[in-house]
């Protein structure tokens, strides 16, 4: 397989998507140039599929389920669009599917799976570092300007705190799994990178992000919490509670903004199970609005990308609103199938896969980008091929086993 073709036709578009370079080009150049480059990337992927077609090996049956899902989605959603008259932009919704299709064929090659793992790990780590840099310079990608009053919550390259937190958690999980050095200096380097990524998560002040990261941290470090370490864990959790409550009493002295104070209150309300007091940043109202349309057309839905236009901010409800209850049921089946298939993996791979899936599943409650953004959607390929390569047991995952030793 020609490496130049692969890097140009596949990995460049992936990096372009993950680092949201289209938005950067739009801010510093023009919308025409950014749009043309985005379309060029789609053309590169399509061309790449044809150029590697002779090198396609055994594809993932697990990952193949998403093609069935989208066939159902468009059948019901296009029919609903015709009935309701909703002006759908179908072409725009095909972008993540084109990326997914390209990498679906590329990752059938075990060598490319390893390279893909490396490329996407490095790219997500870079996005986390950029998130910190933007905060330090008070720069917002949304306005394209330096904010003289400072930034309440880090939004990074994505222009949204929750999306930035999601990307950083993925970066943490991927880097922690992929890079496992044996020499002390490199172990220290790994710890520093992981701490940097955690700092980028903290700067987002994302309630969902900090909650998910806490769970992921315990899952990915499952081997640590045994024996006396369980006691130490209890002490650490107690100390964390004490620290957060102390932070609450000192918010005025710490010069936190109102938005940051609200997020601290959210964390405390979650820890004390006062879920009715958690501020959802207006997403509850958006969800109520979109539910109205779900009740109106529960079987067929309302049309392609209807929930996106209506800003539903919930992937689960969005699938139902767009394409009806049958598509939604199959969507839940796919997510459940992925989760239960992780239990067929070796334990260290199992907890890694669960960490990726759990992060995506939880953030889908408050975001629609998991299926709409190529750099996130292809993570299902990462897990799908992990499951199926493990079943083949032909050495496709040796690089991860070596990292574990």
C-alpha positions as CSV (number, residue, x, y, z in Angstrom):
1,X,0.0,0.0,0.0
2,X,1.5,3.4,-1.1
3,X,2.2,5.3,2.1
4,X,2.0,8.7,0.4
5,X,-1.5,8.0,-0.9
6,X,-2.6,6.8,2.5
7,X,-1.3,9.9,4.3
8,X,-2.6,12.4,1.8
9,X,-5.9,10.8,1.1
10,X,-6.8,9.6,4.6
11,X,-4.7,10.9,7.5
12,X,-4.5,14.5,6.3
13,X,-8.3,14.8,6.2
14,X,-8.5,13.1,9.6
15,X,-6.1,15.6,11.2
16,X,-7.9,18.5,9.4
17,X,-11.2,17.4,11.0
18,X,-9.8,16.6,14.4
19,X,-8.0,20.0,14.7
20,X,-11.0,21.8,13.2
21,X,-8.7,23.5,10.7
22,X,-11.7,24.4,8.6
23,X,-12.8,26.8,11.3
24,X,-9.3,28.2,11.7
25,X,-9.0,28.8,8.0
26,X,-12.4,30.4,8.0
27,X,-11.3,32.9,10.7
28,X,-8.0,33.8,9.2
29,X,-8.9,33.5,5.5
30,X,-12.3,33.2,4.0
31,X,-15.3,30.9,4.1
32,X,-14.8,30.0,0.4
33,X,-11.3,28.7,0.9
34,X,-12.2,26.7,4.0
35,X,-15.2,25.2,2.3
36,X,-13.2,24.3,-0.8
37,X,-10.5,22.6,1.3
38,X,-13.2,20.6,3.2
39,X,-14.7,19.4,-0.2
40,X,-11.2,18.6,-1.4
41,X,-10.7,16.4,1.7
42,X,-13.8,14.5,0.8
43,X,-12.6,14.0,-2.7
44,X,-9.3,12.8,-1.4
45,X,-11.0,10.1,0.8
46,X,-13.2,8.9,-2.1
47,X,-10.1,8.8,-4.4
48,X,-8.2,7.0,-1.7
49,X,-10.8,4.3,-1.4
50,X,-10.4,3.5,-5.1
51,X,-6.6,3.6,-5.0
52,X,-6.4,1.1,-2.0
53,X,-9.2,-1.2,-3.1
54,X,-6.7,-4.0,-4.0
55,X,-5.3,-3.9,-0.5
56,X,-8.6,-4.2,1.4
57,X,-8.5,-7.2,3.7
58,X,-11.1,-8.6,6.1
59,X,-13.4,-5.8,7.2
60,X,-15.0,-5.4,10.6
61,X,-18.5,-7.0,10.9
62,X,-19.1,-4.9,14.1
63,X,-18.3,-1.6,12.3
64,X,-20.5,-2.7,9.4
65,X,-23.6,-2.2,11.6
66,X,-23.4,1.6,11.1
67,X,-24.0,1.2,7.4
68,X,-27.3,-0.6,8.2
69,X,-28.1,2.2,10.6
70,X,-27.6,4.9,8.1
71,X,-29.6,3.0,5.4
72,X,-32.5,3.0,7.9
73,X,-31.9,6.6,8.9
74,X,-32.1,7.9,5.4
75,X,-35.0,5.8,4.3
76,X,-37.2,7.0,7.2
77,X,-35.8,10.5,7.4
78,X,-36.1,11.2,3.6
79,X,-39.6,9.9,3.7
80,X,-40.4,12.2,6.6
81,X,-38.7,15.1,4.8
82,X,-41.0,14.6,1.9
83,X,-44.1,14.4,4.1
84,X,-43.2,17.4,6.4
85,X,-41.6,19.6,3.7
86,X,-38.6,20.2,6.0
87,X,-35.8,21.7,3.8
88,X,-33.1,19.2,4.6
89,X,-29.4,19.6,3.6
90,X,-28.7,15.9,2.9
91,X,-25.3,16.4,1.3
92,X,-23.8,18.0,4.5
93,X,-24.9,15.0,6.6
94,X,-23.0,12.6,4.3
95,X,-19.6,14.1,5.4
96,X,-19.0,11.9,8.5
97,X,-20.3,8.8,6.5
98,X,-17.7,9.4,3.8
99,X,-14.9,9.6,6.3
100,X,-16.3,6.5,8.1
101,X,-16.4,4.6,4.8
102,X,-12.9,5.5,3.9
103,X,-11.4,4.4,7.2
104,X,-13.6,1.4,7.3
105,X,-11.7,0.0,4.3
106,X,-8.3,1.4,5.3
107,X,-8.3,-0.1,8.8
108,X,-8.9,-3.6,7.4
109,X,-5.1,-3.5,6.9
110,X,-3.6,-4.3,10.3
111,X,-0.6,-2.1,9.7
112,X,-2.8,0.9,9.0
113,X,-4.8,0.2,12.2
114,X,-1.6,0.8,14.2
115,X,-0.8,3.9,12.3
116,X,-4.4,5.2,12.6
117,X,-4.1,4.7,16.4
118,X,-0.9,6.7,16.5
119,X,-2.1,9.5,14.3
120,X,-5.4,10.0,16.1
121,X,-3.8,9.8,19.5
122,X,-1.2,12.5,18.6
123,X,-3.8,14.7,17.0
124,X,-6.2,14.6,20.0
125,X,-3.2,15.4,22.3
126,X,-2.3,18.4,20.2
127,X,-5.9,19.6,20.4
128,X,-5.7,19.4,24.2
129,X,-2.5,21.5,24.3
130,X,-4.0,24.1,22.0
131,X,-7.0,24.3,24.4
132,X,-4.6,25.4,27.2
133,X,-2.7,27.8,24.9
134,X,-5.9,29.5,23.8
135,X,-6.9,30.1,27.5
136,X,-3.4,31.5,28.4
137,X,-3.7,34.0,25.5
138,X,-7.5,34.6,26.2
139,X,-8.1,33.7,22.6
140,X,-11.5,32.5,21.3
141,X,-11.9,30.6,18.0
142,X,-15.6,31.7,17.9
143,X,-14.8,35.4,17.7
144,X,-11.3,35.0,16.3
145,X,-10.1,37.6,18.8
146,X,-8.3,38.0,22.1
147,X,-10.8,38.6,24.9
148,X,-9.4,41.3,27.1
149,X,-11.7,40.2,30.0
150,X,-10.4,36.7,29.9
151,X,-12.2,33.4,29.1
152,X,-14.7,31.8,31.5
153,X,-14.4,28.3,30.0
154,X,-11.8,26.8,27.7
155,X,-13.4,25.9,24.3
156,X,-10.2,25.1,22.4
157,X,-10.3,24.6,18.7
158,X,-14.0,23.5,18.8
159,X,-15.5,26.7,20.1
160,X,-17.4,24.8,22.7
161,X,-16.4,23.8,26.2
162,X,-18.1,20.4,26.2
163,X,-16.6,19.4,22.9
164,X,-13.2,20.5,24.1
165,X,-13.6,18.4,27.2
166,X,-14.8,15.4,25.1
167,X,-11.7,15.7,22.9
168,X,-9.4,15.9,25.9
169,X,-10.8,12.9,27.6
170,X,-10.4,10.9,24.4
171,X,-6.8,12.2,24.2
172,X,-6.2,11.0,27.7
173,X,-7.6,7.6,27.1
174,X,-5.8,7.1,23.8
175,X,-2.4,8.4,25.0
176,X,-2.6,6.4,28.3
177,X,-3.1,3.2,26.3
178,X,-0.8,3.7,23.4
179,X,2.3,5.1,25.1
180,X,3.6,2.8,27.8
181,X,7.4,3.3,28.2
182,X,9.6,1.2,30.4
183,X,12.4,3.7,31.2
184,X,11.9,6.2,34.0
185,X,12.5,9.5,32.1
186,X,9.9,8.5,29.5
187,X,7.5,7.4,32.3
188,X,7.8,10.9,33.8
189,X,7.2,12.4,30.3
190,X,4.0,10.3,30.1
191,X,2.8,11.5,33.5
192,X,3.5,15.1,32.5
193,X,1.5,14.7,29.2
194,X,-1.4,13.1,31.1
195,X,-1.4,15.9,33.7
196,X,-1.4,18.5,30.9
197,X,-4.4,16.8,29.3
198,X,-6.2,16.7,32.6
199,X,-5.5,20.4,33.0
200,X,-7.1,21.1,29.7
201,X,-10.2,19.2,30.8
202,X,-10.3,21.2,34.1
203,X,-10.1,24.5,32.2
204,X,-13.3,23.7,30.3
205,X,-15.2,23.7,33.6
206,X,-17.4,21.1,32.0
207,X,-19.6,19.3,34.5
208,X,-20.1,16.4,32.2
209,X,-16.4,16.4,31.3
210,X,-15.1,16.3,34.9
211,X,-17.7,13.7,35.8
212,X,-16.8,11.4,32.9
213,X,-13.1,11.9,33.4
214,X,-13.3,10.8,37.0
215,X,-15.0,7.5,35.9
216,X,-12.5,7.0,33.1
217,X,-9.5,7.6,35.4
218,X,-10.6,4.8,37.7
219,X,-11.4,2.4,34.8
220,X,-8.1,2.9,33.0
221,X,-6.2,2.5,36.3
222,X,-8.0,-0.6,37.4
223,X,-4.8,-2.5,38.2
224,X,-3.8,0.1,40.7
225,X,-6.8,-0.2,43.0
226,X,-6.1,-3.4,44.8
227,X,-5.4,-4.2,48.5
228,X,-4.2,-1.2,50.6
229,X,-4.7,1.0,47.5
230,X,-8.4,0.7,47.9
231,X,-8.1,2.3,51.3
232,X,-5.9,5.0,49.8
233,X,-8.6,5.5,47.1
234,X,-11.2,6.1,49.9
235,X,-8.9,8.6,51.5
236,X,-8.4,10.3,48.1
237,X,-12.1,10.5,47.4
238,X,-12.7,12.0,50.9
239,X,-10.0,14.5,50.2
240,X,-11.5,15.4,46.8
241,X,-14.9,16.0,48.5
242,X,-13.3,18.2,51.1
243,X,-11.3,20.1,48.4
244,X,-14.4,20.8,46.3
245,X,-16.5,21.9,49.2
246,X,-13.6,24.1,50.3
247,X,-13.4,25.5,46.8
248,X,-17.1,26.4,47.1
249,X,-16.5,28.4,50.3
250,X,-13.6,30.3,48.7
251,X,-15.0,31.1,45.2
252,X,-15.0,34.8,45.9
253,X,-11.4,34.8,47.1
254,X,-10.3,32.9,44.0
255,X,-11.7,35.5,41.6
256,X,-13.8,33.0,39.7
257,X,-16.3,34.3,37.1
258,X,-20.0,33.6,37.5
259,X,-19.9,30.9,34.9
260,X,-17.1,29.1,36.7
261,X,-18.8,29.4,40.1
262,X,-21.9,27.9,38.5
263,X,-19.9,24.9,37.3
264,X,-18.4,24.4,40.7
265,X,-21.9,24.4,42.1
266,X,-22.9,21.8,39.5
267,X,-20.1,19.5,40.6
268,X,-21.1,19.8,44.2
269,X,-24.7,19.1,43.3
270,X,-23.8,16.0,41.4
271,X,-21.6,14.8,44.3
272,X,-24.3,15.4,46.8
273,X,-27.0,13.9,44.4
274,X,-28.9,17.1,44.2
275,X,-29.5,16.5,40.5
276,X,-32.5,18.8,40.4
277,X,-30.2,21.7,41.1
278,X,-27.7,21.0,38.4
279,X,-27.6,23.8,35.8
280,X,-27.8,22.3,32.3
281,X,-26.9,25.6,30.5
282,X,-30.3,25.8,28.8
283,X,-30.1,22.4,27.3
284,X,-33.2,21.2,29.2
285,X,-35.3,23.8,27.5
286,X,-33.9,22.9,24.1
287,X,-34.7,19.2,24.8
288,X,-38.2,20.0,25.8
289,X,-38.7,21.9,22.5
290,X,-37.4,19.0,20.4
291,X,-39.5,16.4,22.3
292,X,-42.6,18.2,21.1
293,X,-41.7,17.2,17.5
294,X,-40.8,13.7,18.6
295,X,-44.3,13.2,20.0
296,X,-45.9,14.7,16.8
297,X,-44.2,12.2,14.5
298,X,-42.9,9.2,16.6
299,X,-42.9,6.6,13.8
300,X,-41.3,8.3,10.8
301,X,-39.6,11.3,12.4
302,X,-39.4,14.8,11.0
303,X,-36.6,14.7,8.4
304,X,-32.9,14.5,7.8
305,X,-30.9,16.6,10.4
306,X,-34.1,18.1,11.7
307,X,-32.8,17.9,15.3
308,X,-29.6,19.5,14.3
309,X,-31.3,22.5,12.8
310,X,-33.6,22.7,15.9
311,X,-30.5,22.5,18.2
312,X,-31.7,19.6,20.2
313,X,-28.2,19.0,21.8
314,X,-29.1,15.3,22.4
315,X,-27.9,12.6,20.0
316,X,-30.3,9.9,21.3
317,X,-33.5,12.1,21.0
318,X,-32.1,13.5,17.8
319,X,-32.0,10.1,16.0
320,X,-35.7,9.5,17.1
321,X,-36.8,13.0,16.0
322,X,-35.1,12.8,12.7
323,X,-35.9,9.2,11.6
324,X,-38.5,7.7,13.9
325,X,-38.7,5.1,16.6
326,X,-37.5,2.1,14.6
327,X,-34.2,3.8,13.6
328,X,-33.8,4.8,17.3
329,X,-34.3,1.2,18.5
330,X,-31.6,0.0,16.0
331,X,-29.4,2.8,17.2
332,X,-29.7,1.7,20.8
333,X,-29.0,-1.9,19.6
334,X,-25.7,-0.9,18.0
335,X,-24.6,0.9,21.1
336,X,-25.5,-2.0,23.3
337,X,-23.9,-4.5,20.9
338,X,-20.6,-2.6,21.0
339,X,-20.7,-2.4,24.8
340,X,-21.4,-6.1,25.3
341,X,-18.8,-7.2,22.7
342,X,-16.1,-5.5,24.8
343,X,-16.4,-8.3,27.3
344,X,-14.9,-10.6,24.7
345,X,-11.7,-8.6,24.8
346,X,-8.6,-9.2,27.0
347,X,-9.1,-7.3,30.2
348,X,-6.7,-4.4,29.4
349,X,-8.3,-4.0,26.0
350,X,-11.8,-4.3,27.5
351,X,-11.3,-1.4,29.9
352,X,-9.8,0.7,27.2
353,X,-12.7,0.1,24.8
354,X,-15.3,0.7,27.6
355,X,-13.6,4.0,28.4
356,X,-13.9,5.2,24.8
357,X,-17.5,4.0,24.5
358,X,-18.6,5.3,27.9
359,X,-17.2,8.8,27.0
360,X,-19.0,8.9,23.7
361,X,-22.3,7.5,25.1
362,X,-22.4,10.0,28.0
363,X,-21.6,13.0,25.9
364,X,-24.3,12.0,23.4
365,X,-26.8,13.1,26.1
366,X,-25.7,16.7,25.7
367,X,-24.0,16.9,22.3
368,X,-24.8,15.9,18.7
369,X,-21.3,16.1,17.4
370,X,-20.4,12.4,18.1
371,X,-22.2,11.3,14.9
372,X,-21.9,14.6,13.1
373,X,-18.1,15.1,13.3
374,X,-15.8,12.7,11.4
375,X,-13.0,12.7,14.0
376,X,-15.4,11.4,16.6
377,X,-17.5,9.1,14.5
378,X,-14.4,7.1,13.4
379,X,-13.8,6.2,17.0
380,X,-16.5,3.6,16.5
381,X,-14.2,2.1,13.9
382,X,-11.3,2.1,16.3
383,X,-13.4,0.0,18.8
384,X,-15.1,-2.1,16.2
385,X,-11.9,-3.3,14.6
386,X,-10.4,-3.8,18.1
387,X,-13.2,-6.2,18.8
388,X,-13.0,-8.1,15.5
389,X,-9.2,-8.2,15.4
390,X,-9.2,-9.6,18.9
391,X,-11.6,-12.3,17.7
392,X,-9.3,-13.2,14.7
393,X,-6.3,-13.5,17.1
394,X,-3.8,-13.2,14.2
395,X,-1.5,-10.7,15.7
396,X,-3.3,-7.5,14.6
397,X,-3.2,-6.1,18.2
398,X,0.3,-7.2,19.1
399,X,1.4,-3.5,19.4
400,X,-1.2,-3.0,22.2
401,X,-0.2,-6.2,24.0
402,X,3.4,-5.1,23.8
403,X,2.5,-1.7,25.3
404,X,0.8,-3.5,28.1
405,X,3.9,-5.6,29.1
